[in-house]
Amino acid sequence: MDYGLYVSAAGADTQTQRMEVLSHNMANVDTPGFKEELAVLQARYSREVRDGTDVAGSGGLNDLGSGVSMAETVTNFSEGLLKQTQGKWDMAIHGEGFFVVDNEGEQLLTRAGNFQVDANGQLLTQQGYPVLSAAGTPIQIDLSVHSQLHKDGYLEHSGGGEFVALKKPQSLGDLVRVGENLFRPLGPLTDVDAGQRRVESGFLEISGVRPTRTMLELIETSRMYEANVRMIQNHDQMTGALISRILRAR
């Protein structure tokens, strides 16, 4: 394959992958607790460098770069802004940690506190997962009596109460996205220290996506994709013209 055609095709494919990541972020601009994905691009070494027949930085023809590729996607876990909703069961974590929910015996983590209470008084996520207490049990609320969420995450109800579970992984790299705003921990979890537990009642952590910036990145990616496609077309036309000249010469 023509080298320039190969580089352009690889570049178009990389921009397509980046556009998919950005489009997914844009689709979740209104999803509470959503953490944006970042597409990490890296330069592609020439085949000779990758095969070990040449070294990067040699300056020879075999050291010519071959465009870019998407190395991976990483999640930006930066804390989002808090939005006041006045919702009775809306909660937002101010600081580190995640709410813990139960998925048929598996613990999942989320920063989305747009909870609801069913007819039986069980505190649930919007997907229907039970929200767990610090003791690891589903939170059950007596709807006939007053309830109140304290700043430290203590949910007072039924004359008593319990702490809403707040946990964190040893490393944020241990979290795998499940759905839009849920994460599966791959390693052990630890409780957020008592002095660092801060939960705001009647607030939600909004999506971490910045729509204006993401839209500009989408436009940039679209233009880079189009530029690579034009390069593919140019290389194809030049190859066709060269073949025609060779055939005419015969």
Phi, psi and omega in degrees: 000142175305132186300315180297323178295319179297314181297318180295319179295319178295321179294319178296319179295320179296317180292329175296316178296319179296321180295324178297318179296313181294322179295321177296319177298314183297325180292343182247027181294338180251012181273115181301138176074006181288138177248125186291152175264142178245128177274120181261115180261151177218154179291142177266126174286160176294163181298323181296319179293319179295327180276350178088008179273352175213167181242148178296135179091006181290335178085359180274179180298327181287353181262006178296135178293161180235045175085207181232160175221162177270114183288316183189173169242138179236153181265132176270106184268018178303143181294131179277168177290151179261134181243128180284129182239337185067008177295135185301322185252011176281135181222149177222136177274127177256101185118204184275165177111167179222151167289154180244130179235159184255127176240082180054049177094349178259133179274127175243156182247149178205152172257357181277114182254025178278071185275167177218162178240128181278183184296338180269001178086014180270133179281123186230158170281174178296336178275355179094011179276134177295137176274134186263151174273174178297337178278356178087012181250152177300141181279122180245128186242135174276108185288349182275352180237166181290142176229152182209136177262122180271165185299333181270010179085012177276119180263105182272128179195159175054035179077355179222231177152185181201158177277135171290133182295131173231114182231163179217149177279165176295328177217139178295341176290349179277359185260135177243131182293135174233105185078212187269316184227025175245148181226141177259123179282135178264351180231184180292153179249152175234152178287144172293134182304145184305321182286349182251004179282115179223112181235127181261126178274140180078017178232158172227144171278119184283172179302144178281359180282132174260105190301320182295313180296317181295321178297318177297321178293325176296317178297316179299315181295320179298318180292322178292323176297314180297322179296319178293322178295320177297323177295321177299315180296319180296316179296322179296318179294318180294320178296318179296318179295321179295317179296320179297319179295319179296317180293323179293325181294334179280000000 
